[in-house]
Amino acid sequence: MSEDPHSPDKAPEASRTEPSRSRNSQDTAEPRALVYAIFSKITSSPFDTQQDQLEAVFSEQSAKVLEEVQPQLPFDVEFTTLGQRIREVADRNLEGLSREYSSLFEVGNEGPAAPLRAELIRVNASKMKEEIVRFYDFFSYDLKDDISWSPDHIAVLLEFMQVLCMKEAAAETDEERESFARAQLDFLDRHIVSWLPITITRLIEQKHEGFYTHVMTKLWEFLEQDRIWNGDTMPRVEQES
Amino acid sequence: MPKISRRSFMRGSAAGAGGLLSLQYCQSSLAEMVEKAAQPYRKSENLYRQKWTWDRVVRGTHGTNCAGTCAFNIYVKNGIVWREEQQGMYEASGDTPDYGPRGCQKGLRHAKYMYGKQRVLYPMKRIGERGAGKWERITWDQATREIAERFLHHSVESGPSTISFGSGTQMGTKLASAAAHARFCNITGVTVPEFFSGVGDLPTGSYITLGQVYTGDTMASIYKARCVLIWMANPAVTRIPDAHFFWEAKYNGTEIITIAPDFNATAMHSSLWVNPKPGTDTALAMAIVHVLLDENLYDEEYIKEQSDMPFLVRMDTMEMLRAEHLNILDMLAVKDNVFYMWDEATQSIVQAPGTGMSDPPIGRDRRKWESIALGDIRPALEGRWTVDTLDGEVEVTTVFELLKQRAAEHKPEDMAKICGVHENVIRRIAHEVAKAKPMMIYTGYAATKWLHGDILQRAMLLILSLTGSIGIEGGGLQFGNAPKARGITGYAFAGVGAALRIISATQWDYEHGNMRELNERIYGKELAKEFDDAYWYSVGKKYFPDYGKSGWKMGIFAGNNGANWRASGTRWRDTAFGQLDSIVTLTPDMSVTAHYSDYVLPIAHHYERADMVLQARTPYLHVLDRAVHPLGDSVDDFIAFGRILKAVSELAEEKGTAAFQDDVDGNTIRRDPRRYYKLYTMNGRVRDTREICQFIINTTPGIPKMSFKELTSKGIIRLEGSESTAWEDNASPYHSEIFESVKDKRPYETLTGRQQFYVDHEWFLKYDEALPNHKDPLSNKGFPLRMMMGHARHGIHSMWRDDPFLLSLQRGEPDIYINPDDAVARDVKDGDVVKVFNDAGRFFVQAHVSSSMQPGMIFMYHGWDPMMFRGRENFSSVISTGGLIKPTTMAGDYGHLGHQPLKFAPNQTFKDFTCDFALATVEEIEELAA
């Protein structure tokens, strides 16, 4: 009979090595949370967002916040053009924005052209969705009833990342901080970067050059950098035989 | 507890970002979320240490038109349906096997399918050309306002009859949903094309013979049969939860004989498989009749009492002898429904019992007062006599004698040459059915889709009648049953009266789709003229209404994929559907009908609504309880139509639209759009489908009285009057008239009050159809292959057809079954893309070479939506039968034969065409891809 490698008393000892870069949660988590928050709101459906909140997101103030947060981030991402695009949208009628969003991300003959729900892209969607819900339950992130059917929507996923970042920022011990940091890396890896490039590719394939293609491209730039940085700043857990 | 650090950045520049940091999707605020304690997270395995529990388990089923209805438990967590599981608490009927567990792979996929990419989640408005696939999401307010503008305009300017309402089985099989649809239509006066005949499902032969369209029992009745002919049906594929009854019956000694041109999934389990050439089944049936009569293998007492076979027929005119032929007073009184027999006891003619009462005006329903019991009469089945009539002496004989003559024209050795079944096999089947009692024919809707499908059904019933098998448990024509709709119509008409405008879809399509031209092109000028003349004669004589006067301006399709299944495919889309000024589709899933619409409204799926389903295949009422919130912006159709009517009423108020008069079948109805919403909700008293369900429970006979809430806790409830496997008890919710005729000797609802095999209407005589008679199916000249179709294993019509997992169990795309020799002759290999074509159209599909097909036929499971095909053209493109409106099905002025929606109407033909196939060229595929 083979030994169960997961048996508690048989589990290999774990040891840590120092991360290649300093994480410094006190300085990095909040700015990152803010970026996640902004991207969550920008990728939300304008139809499902209150008008005042919509106006707050697509505003001069919001663009300014994005530009101001840029130097606070622990990695280089350029948000000036995104800020400029947000200003342009703010100057326009938001109805056009709704139309662009819905025709790209929400409606279509065979589903949306570029889905923002992981379920519409990933194989084994149910298993994936289950793990997302397990993440939410684990961190007591309780969705409102009207969106509960879609926990895998990019805006929800990004909001959850925002929450994890904020919890990291508020954590009082290294152990807590590491817990939230690891959750961020895992969640990012397993449930966002694993499928989002497909949506962005579809946007590019359609030669769509509107606001949302820029948003998604910029989001991906941020996520890639954040993922690398997360990996570099995470204490490595090495298995000892 | 951790305390949020108050970094300068967040306090400073981001102070204005407070709104940006607020959580949009979380029930808790950001501050609350940060404060919440969390378990330490090391790796994703941590997530799985927490036990997965369900928030609730809800009772449900799938209100779709598989007619199966299977009780499921629906497992819900965090507002998501994760899976479903069959409920297993069904009981048995007497000594038969029980009905459970029930379910199939489609139902078990629904928890995944409902979240699929095909799902319509938001109200959508077309922003490009029709069919271009360009949409934008709009709000319900915008959608209903714009729809209301058009609805009100057409109602007032052109009349509500110019608005067509297609209610599909997707929603119509749910009782509350159907009731809401009916009330909407009843209040507004929109035209409802009935799709029973529209999809070619109307059992015309059954109605002609028995005066009933509902002749089916529970599936357990199969176990009671001693011989079952499965004829034009494939229950191993289409009745997955019930097919076990066939195999259990077989192991119990029942002879199971499958009659199908292909070696299908049912055939392989049967005692005997018989494969006639497609479209020659009536030749086979009449050859069996010949053997039964020739070898005296019939139940003499049964047919003397229950059928018209002893009735006398005048040899001079071939009319049945009537009272009006004998007596001047009766002639003046037009007594055309008093018939005669030859009584061997008195050696004289005698009035057949149970004939002669009026057709059923209220209070004079002869079924209540009359009896077909023979008493002392000993009717002769054979003989010739002379009778004094107003025309002088006339020779008469019996229907039975004429039947023998007709059967003599269908000798097995002759019919074998037509149907391809060896005469010895025909005799063997005849002997099997003769010795078995009860004997059953289990048939499907393929039988009714032939131009002469009515004759085939009449021939099937003839076999059953001769063997004394109609109206007894374990016997009869198993075709389906439906609940007496009292609860639904009661709800639809409550407080407003009946003002429903139901029409024949086939007839409307014929007149507005220029089908005469199609008939001329495909089947020749002679047939086209013949059919057209009959059509206009019928309309002129007012046998059937004339729908030519007003066209349709607006189409509303509710769970109805009408642009998928029309019998002239793309042509119908161009000539009729595409001509509509406004098209609105209400649906949970995208389809070709939605694709060509102007507005698409999202409708809640099976697990997102409260409703009930009543299907006769089991003796249970099934509940759909709402397991989760409807996805996206979807709502159930009661709410959707309420929103539309609310917008109509508000708009009518704003515009000061006055009430108007509307003529419905000669009755003047007052319609007031300002009151539509109030009427729809009964002045706000009806708020949701639970209340409609309660109304239906309270008012439908046969449903045990209980609260809907109690029903949701049980999931299913056994119906009253369901002790037998047959629907023979009037206390049940289902039609039991045939059993009452056999047991209680009540007259059938036919002109003769009997199982009527002889129809002496002038058209039936003219077309040599007074008695059943094999007629060759029609063909497209120059195209040798007959294309057959049937319901699919992996979908219910177009529902679930596009589910990725179910597609992975097939070939991943639409395919067509081809005989290997036919494939070789055309240089086609398995998996090739072929073009199927004829003079009506073409479509492209994957070749599925299979030796289960006989040469000369190709086969395609139906339901594949055009959206799944290259070029968005499906099999309908080669179905050229849209104009084949059979003259005898527009007969009138003949007792039970005349316009009666859902009973007697022109049935749409789908089968009488031929085609060919060829390997698709690279150019063609590239052209389609472009």
Chai-1 contact restraints between the chains, C-beta under 6 A:
chainA,res_idxA,chainB,res_idxB,connection_type,confidence,min_distance_angstrom,max_distance_angstrom,comment,restraint_id
A,E30,B,R7,contact,1.0,0.0,6.0,A-B,restraint_1
A,E30,B,M10,contact,1.0,0.0,6.0,A-B,restraint_2
A,L34,B,A14,contact,1.0,0.0,6.0,A-B,restraint_3
A,A37,B,L20,contact,1.0,0.0,6.0,A-B,restraint_4
A,A37,B,L21,contact,1.0,0.0,6.0,A-B,restraint_5
A,I38,B,L20,contact,1.0,0.0,6.0,A-B,restraint_6
A,F47,B,R137,contact,1.0,0.0,6.0,A-B,restraint_7
A,A56,B,G19,contact,1.0,0.0,6.0,A-B,restraint_8
A,Q61,B,G16,contact,1.0,0.0,6.0,A-B,restraint_9
A,V65,B,A17,contact,1.0,0.0,6.0,A-B,restraint_10
A,E68,B,S13,contact,1.0,0.0,6.0,A-B,restraint_11
A,Q72,B,F9,contact,1.0,0.0,6.0,A-B,restraint_12
A,R99,B,E136,contact,1.0,0.0,6.0,A-B,restraint_13
A,S102,B,E136,contact,1.0,0.0,6.0,A-B,restraint_14
A,S102,B,R137,contact,1.0,0.0,6.0,A-B,restraint_15
A,S103,B,E136,contact,1.0,0.0,6.0,A-B,restraint_16
A,E106,B,Y122,contact,1.0,0.0,6.0,A-B,restraint_17
A,E106,B,R137,contact,1.0,0.0,6.0,A-B,restraint_18
A,V107,B,M124,contact,1.0,0.0,6.0,A-B,restraint_19
A,V107,B,W135,contact,1.0,0.0,6.0,A-B,restraint_20
A,V107,B,R137,contact,1.0,0.0,6.0,A-B,restraint_21
A,N109,B,G133,contact,1.0,0.0,6.0,A-B,restraint_22
A,N109,B,H595,contact,1.0,0.0,6.0,A-B,restraint_23
A,G111,B,K117,contact,1.0,0.0,6.0,A-B,restraint_24
A,E119,B,Y115,contact,1.0,0.0,6.0,A-B,restraint_25
A,L120,B,K117,contact,1.0,0.0,6.0,A-B,restraint_26
A,V133,B,N78,contact,1.0,0.0,6.0,A-B,restraint_27
A,R134,B,L47,contact,1.0,0.0,6.0,A-B,restraint_28
A,F138,B,L47,contact,1.0,0.0,6.0,A-B,restraint_29
A,F139,B,A38,contact,1.0,0.0,6.0,A-B,restraint_30
A,S140,B,K36,contact,1.0,0.0,6.0,A-B,restraint_31
A,Y141,B,C26,contact,1.0,0.0,6.0,A-B,restraint_32
A,D142,B,Q27,contact,1.0,0.0,6.0,A-B,restraint_33
A,L143,B,Y25,contact,1.0,0.0,6.0,A-B,restraint_34
A,K144,B,Y25,contact,1.0,0.0,6.0,A-B,restraint_35
A,K144,B,Q27,contact,1.0,0.0,6.0,A-B,restraint_36
A,D145,B,G79,contact,1.0,0.0,6.0,A-B,restraint_37
A,D145,B,H629,contact,1.0,0.0,6.0,A-B,restraint_38
A,I147,B,Y25,contact,1.0,0.0,6.0,A-B,restraint_39
A,S148,B,N78,contact,1.0,0.0,6.0,A-B,restraint_40
A,S148,B,G79,contact,1.0,0.0,6.0,A-B,restraint_41
A,W149,B,G79,contact,1.0,0.0,6.0,A-B,restraint_42
A,W149,B,I80,contact,1.0,0.0,6.0,A-B,restraint_43
A,W149,B,L631,contact,1.0,0.0,6.0,A-B,restraint_44
A,V156,B,Y25,contact,1.0,0.0,6.0,A-B,restraint_45
A,E159,B,Y25,contact,1.0,0.0,6.0,A-B,restraint_46
A,V163,B,M33,contact,1.0,0.0,6.0,A-B,restraint_47
A,M166,B,V34,contact,1.0,0.0,6.0,A-B,restraint_48
A,K167,B,V34,contact,1.0,0.0,6.0,A-B,restraint_49
A,A169,B,S5,contact,1.0,0.0,6.0,A-B,restraint_50
A,A170,B,P2,contact,1.0,0.0,6.0,A-B,restraint_51
A,A170,B,I4,contact,1.0,0.0,6.0,A-B,restraint_52
A,A170,B,S5,contact,1.0,0.0,6.0,A-B,restraint_53
A,A170,B,V34,contact,1.0,0.0,6.0,A-B,restraint_54
A,A171,B,P2,contact,1.0,0.0,6.0,A-B,restraint_55
A,E172,B,P2,contact,1.0,0.0,6.0,A-B,restraint_56
A,S179,B,P40,contact,1.0,0.0,6.0,A-B,restraint_57
A,S179,B,Y41,contact,1.0,0.0,6.0,A-B,restraint_58
A,R182,B,Y41,contact,1.0,0.0,6.0,A-B,restraint_59
A,A183,B,Y41,contact,1.0,0.0,6.0,A-B,restraint_60
A,D186,B,S44,contact,1.0,0.0,6.0,A-B,restraint_61
